[in-house]
Amino acid sequence: MGLCKCPKRKVTNLFCFEHRVNVCEHCLVANHAKCIVQSYLQWLQDSDYNPNCRLCNVPLATRETTRLVCYDLFHWACLNERAAQLPRNTAPAGYQCPSCSGPIFPPANLAGPVASALREKLATVNWARAGLGLPLIDEVVSPEPEPLNTSDFSDWSSFNADGTPEQEGSASTSAAPAFYSQVPRPPASPSRPEQHTVIHMGGPEPLTHGELGMVSARGG
């Protein structure tokens, strides 16, 4: 037994193997969430500890952890994956600690910061909600993309690399020449002799091409 150094100053038999201090459950949840914590008597018997998750052998400090009521600590992702592989009709007693075979679900009459934090975490997954007597939550499943119906296309050469036909692109390219070819042309001039204006230096008014011919005929 020892006295926790937090402001609560509670007497506790829990001991942090990493920091070598007595801790109460409040400090255990708040300040020693990734530490190996067991009883002080266990530390006196064997002070060695393994800082890795016993399910994946990766350091506990690298990922989110979950502590069971037996105080054994695991990565939450590892524990969740292991429990999710059990049959759905598994009784709550069938979910056991991978280390000491203690219960994963805290007893209903057990109160305390560790049990409360564990219940809160277990309530986020369906396999545990069933064991806690909670209604299941709807799991969001992303819809699979519909396969492309290729039966409507006979010419595969019109497909791009992404599997879409090039009809829209070809239509836009062919529209450019058609646009210019449809520009209306100016109407043809009527079939009559073109009028040319000739300025007569001796007269007050200019003479047209027809009048000029008449003048030439008279002079001849």
C-alpha positions as CSV (number, residue, x, y, z in Angstrom):
1,M,0.0,0.0,0.0
2,G,1.1,3.5,-0.7
3,L,-0.1,7.1,-0.9
4,C,-0.7,8.7,-4.3
5,K,1.0,12.0,-4.7
6,C,-1.9,13.6,-6.5
7,P,-4.0,16.3,-4.7
8,K,-6.6,13.6,-3.8
9,R,-3.9,11.9,-1.6
10,K,-5.6,8.5,-1.8
11,V,-4.2,5.3,-0.4
12,T,-3.6,2.8,-3.2
13,N,-1.9,-0.5,-3.9
14,L,-1.3,0.4,-7.6
15,F,2.2,1.1,-8.7
16,C,3.5,2.5,-12.0
17,F,6.4,0.3,-13.1
18,E,7.8,3.0,-15.4
19,H,7.7,6.0,-13.1
20,R,8.0,3.9,-9.9
21,V,5.4,5.8,-8.0
22,N,2.1,4.9,-6.3
23,V,-0.9,5.9,-8.4
24,C,-4.6,6.0,-7.7
25,E,-7.2,5.2,-10.5
26,H,-7.8,8.8,-11.2
27,C,-4.1,9.4,-11.9
28,L,-3.9,6.1,-13.7
29,V,-6.5,7.3,-16.3
30,A,-5.4,10.9,-16.5
31,N,-1.6,10.7,-16.3
32,H,-0.5,7.1,-16.8
33,A,-2.7,6.0,-19.7
34,K,0.2,4.2,-21.5
35,C,2.1,3.0,-18.5
36,I,2.5,-0.5,-17.1
37,V,0.6,-0.4,-13.8
38,Q,0.0,-3.3,-11.5
39,S,0.0,-3.9,-7.8
40,Y,2.9,-2.8,-5.6
41,L,3.3,-6.4,-4.5
42,Q,3.8,-7.5,-8.1
43,W,6.5,-4.9,-8.6
44,L,8.3,-6.2,-5.5
45,Q,8.3,-9.7,-6.9
46,D,9.4,-8.7,-10.4
47,S,10.2,-5.2,-11.4
48,D,10.8,-6.1,-15.0
49,Y,8.0,-5.1,-17.5
50,N,7.3,-5.2,-21.2
51,P,6.5,-1.8,-22.7
52,N,5.1,-3.4,-25.8
53,C,1.5,-4.4,-26.6
54,R,1.2,-8.2,-26.1
55,L,-0.9,-8.6,-29.2
56,C,1.3,-6.9,-31.8
57,N,4.6,-6.5,-29.9
58,V,4.7,-2.8,-30.8
59,P,5.5,-0.2,-28.1
60,L,2.3,0.9,-26.3
61,A,3.2,4.5,-26.6
62,T,2.9,4.6,-30.3
63,R,-0.9,4.0,-30.6
64,E,-4.1,4.5,-28.7
65,T,-4.4,2.2,-25.7
66,T,-7.2,0.7,-23.6
67,R,-6.9,-0.6,-20.1
68,L,-9.0,-3.5,-18.8
69,V,-10.3,-3.7,-15.2
70,C,-7.4,-6.2,-14.5
71,Y,-5.1,-3.2,-15.4
72,D,-3.6,-5.0,-18.4
73,L,-3.0,-2.6,-21.2
74,F,-3.3,-3.2,-25.0
75,H,-3.6,-1.2,-28.2
76,W,-7.3,-0.5,-28.7
77,A,-7.0,-1.4,-32.4
78,C,-5.4,-4.8,-31.5
79,L,-8.0,-5.6,-28.9
80,N,-10.9,-4.5,-31.0
81,E,-9.7,-6.6,-34.0
82,R,-9.2,-9.7,-31.8
83,A,-12.6,-9.5,-30.2
84,A,-14.4,-8.7,-33.5
85,Q,-13.2,-12.1,-34.9
86,L,-15.2,-14.0,-32.3
87,P,-18.6,-15.3,-33.3
88,R,-21.5,-12.8,-32.9
89,N,-23.3,-15.2,-30.5
90,T,-20.3,-15.3,-28.1
91,A,-21.5,-14.7,-24.5
92,P,-20.0,-11.7,-22.6
93,A,-18.0,-14.1,-20.5
94,G,-16.3,-15.4,-23.7
95,Y,-14.5,-12.1,-24.2
96,Q,-11.4,-12.5,-22.1
97,C,-8.2,-10.6,-21.5
98,P,-5.5,-12.0,-23.8
99,S,-3.0,-11.8,-21.0
100,C,-4.7,-13.1,-17.8
101,S,-8.0,-14.4,-19.2
102,G,-9.9,-12.0,-17.0
103,P,-13.2,-10.5,-18.2
104,I,-13.1,-7.7,-20.8
105,F,-16.5,-6.4,-19.8
106,P,-16.4,-4.8,-16.4
107,P,-18.9,-6.1,-13.9
108,A,-22.1,-4.1,-13.6
109,N,-21.5,-3.3,-10.0
110,L,-17.9,-2.2,-10.5
111,A,-17.4,1.6,-10.3
112,G,-14.3,3.7,-10.8
113,P,-12.4,5.7,-13.3
114,V,-10.9,2.6,-15.0
115,A,-14.2,0.8,-15.4
116,S,-16.0,4.0,-16.6
117,A,-13.3,4.7,-19.2
118,L,-13.4,1.1,-20.4
119,R,-17.3,1.1,-20.7
120,E,-17.1,4.4,-22.7
121,K,-14.6,2.9,-25.1
122,L,-16.4,-0.4,-25.5
123,A,-19.7,1.5,-26.3
124,T,-18.2,2.6,-29.6
125,V,-18.2,-0.9,-31.3
126,N,-21.1,-3.2,-31.9
127,W,-19.5,-6.4,-30.6
128,A,-19.1,-4.8,-27.2
129,R,-22.4,-2.9,-27.2
130,A,-24.2,-6.3,-27.3
131,G,-22.2,-7.4,-24.2
132,L,-23.0,-4.2,-22.4
133,G,-26.7,-4.6,-23.1
134,L,-26.8,-1.5,-25.4
135,P,-28.6,-1.2,-28.8
136,L,-26.5,-1.7,-31.8
137,I,-25.4,1.3,-33.9
138,D,-25.7,1.5,-37.6
139,E,-22.4,0.9,-39.3
140,V,-21.8,3.1,-42.4
141,V,-20.9,1.1,-45.5
142,S,-19.6,2.9,-48.5
143,P,-21.5,2.0,-51.7
144,E,-19.5,0.2,-54.3
145,P,-19.2,2.0,-57.7
146,E,-21.4,0.6,-60.4
147,P,-19.6,-1.2,-63.2
148,L,-19.5,0.5,-66.6
149,N,-22.0,-1.0,-69.1
150,T,-19.9,-1.7,-72.2
151,S,-22.6,-3.5,-74.1
152,D,-23.8,-0.2,-75.6
153,F,-20.5,0.6,-77.3
154,S,-19.3,-1.3,-80.3
155,D,-16.2,0.7,-81.2
156,W,-13.6,0.4,-78.4
157,S,-11.3,2.7,-80.3
158,S,-13.4,5.7,-79.3
159,F,-12.6,5.2,-75.6
160,N,-10.1,7.2,-73.7
161,A,-7.7,5.8,-71.1
162,D,-10.2,6.4,-68.4
163,G,-12.9,4.4,-70.1
164,T,-15.1,7.3,-71.3
165,P,-16.1,7.6,-74.9
166,E,-14.6,10.4,-77.0
167,Q,-17.9,11.4,-78.5
168,E,-18.1,14.7,-76.8
169,G,-14.5,15.7,-77.7
170,S,-15.0,14.7,-81.4
171,A,-18.2,16.6,-81.6
172,S,-16.6,19.7,-80.4
173,T,-13.7,19.4,-82.9
174,S,-16.0,18.8,-85.8
175,A,-18.2,21.7,-84.9
176,A,-15.5,24.2,-85.7
177,P,-15.2,23.6,-89.4
178,A,-19.0,23.3,-89.7
179,F,-19.4,26.6,-88.1
180,Y,-17.1,28.3,-90.6
181,S,-18.6,26.5,-93.5
182,Q,-22.1,27.7,-92.6
183,V,-21.2,31.4,-92.7
184,P,-23.5,33.0,-95.3
185,R,-21.8,34.3,-98.4
186,P,-22.7,37.8,-99.9
187,P,-25.3,37.7,-102.7
188,A,-24.0,37.6,-106.2
189,S,-24.2,40.9,-108.1
190,P,-26.9,41.2,-110.8
191,S,-26.0,40.5,-114.4
192,R,-25.6,44.0,-115.6
193,P,-22.6,46.0,-116.8
194,E,-20.7,47.5,-114.0
195,Q,-20.9,51.2,-113.7
196,H,-17.7,53.2,-113.8
197,T,-17.6,56.9,-113.1
198,V,-15.4,59.0,-115.4
199,I,-14.8,62.6,-114.5
200,H,-15.0,64.9,-117.6
201,M,-12.6,67.7,-117.2
202,G,-14.6,70.1,-119.3
203,G,-18.1,69.5,-117.9
204,P,-19.7,70.2,-114.6
205,E,-20.9,66.7,-113.9
206,P,-19.1,63.3,-114.2
207,L,-20.1,61.0,-117.0
208,T,-20.8,57.3,-116.6
209,H,-19.3,54.6,-118.7
210,G,-22.4,54.4,-120.9
211,E,-22.6,58.1,-121.5
212,L,-18.9,58.2,-122.3
213,G,-19.5,55.7,-125.1
214,M,-22.3,57.8,-126.6
215,V,-20.0,60.8,-126.6
216,S,-17.3,58.8,-128.3
217,A,-19.7,57.6,-131.0
218,R,-20.8,61.2,-131.7
219,G,-17.3,62.4,-132.0
220,G,-16.5,59.7,-134.4
